[in-house]
Amino acid sequence: MKRCPTCNRSFEDDTLSFCLEDGTPLVTEAVGRADSQETLVSPRPPETSGGPAPTQPYVQRPGIGTSPYQAPSPPYAASGIRKTWPWVVGVLAILSVLAVAIVIVVFTVPGIIKPAENGNRPQPTPSRPEWTATPTPSPESDVPTDSAEVLEQLTQLEKDWTEANIKGDKEAIEKILADEYVGNDDESRTKRKYIDTLKPDPSVEEWEVYDVTVNQTGERAVVKGRLKEETTGGTLVFDFVDTFVWRDHRWQAVTSVTTSVK
């Protein structure tokens, strides 16, 4: 007897060399004993001409390979969807709440912080006439800028200066000259030297300041003009160029140059 090692089909015809089913070379096997539990393979039905044998559909028997606890797939898929959408809705709700909170913070916090920054600053006193103090103007705000006004102020100051020199008025000169004043004449007088050497000049009978011009740049003004004096010795004429600065709410001279014309 011969057997196909591939499909285990046995053939009693010893003249066969190949399996009639799949063409595998047959092997010779010993005849089994009567009590042998060899599995006999029943011959497959003959192939029909024109194509391979029809395939029998596999039908699974009830109770074999299935579990009574196994649930069909569609319910699980639906359950998965039902379990997912609440999380999505929850996340979207949280993001919406955060967005609203951010908008509220952006528009409300600056208004809270701004008053807090000024908490240590003195608050305005209730308006009462007896409590209202006159604010002291700063140099930047009270410096005169009207050209006609500045010309009038400095022309008058030049006249006051001339009169103080003739009378020897040291207090007036102290107010007119700035602390850093330097006279650019032959003596190069400082403010202190100017005041210490000042004496009345009784020789001057009449005097006049005229042809005054002012060139102002912010808090600094350059004054040019002419001084004529009628003295006991004759007429004297001087050209002067004086520089003033606005300080402590008034003009103060920092330099002066005087040139004799006559």
HELIX and SHEET records of a PDB file:
HELIX    1   1 SER A   73  GLU A  117  1                                  45    
HELIX    2   2 PRO A  139  ASP A  142  1                                   4    
HELIX    3   3 SER A  147  LYS A  167  1                                  21    
HELIX    4   4 LYS A  170  ILE A  176  1                                   7    
HELIX    5   5 LYS A  191  ASP A  196  1                                   6    
SHEET    1   A 3 SER A  10  PHE A  11  0                                        
SHEET    2   A 3 LYS A   2  ARG A   3 -1                                        
SHEET    3   A 3 VAL A  27  THR A  28 -1                                        
SHEET    1   B 5 LEU A 177  GLY A 183  0                                        
SHEET    2   B 5 ARG A 250  SER A 260  1                                        
SHEET    3   B 5 GLY A 234  ARG A 247 -1                                        
SHEET    4   B 5 ARG A 220  THR A 231 -1                                        
SHEET    5   B 5 VAL A 204  THR A 217 -1                                        
END                                                                             
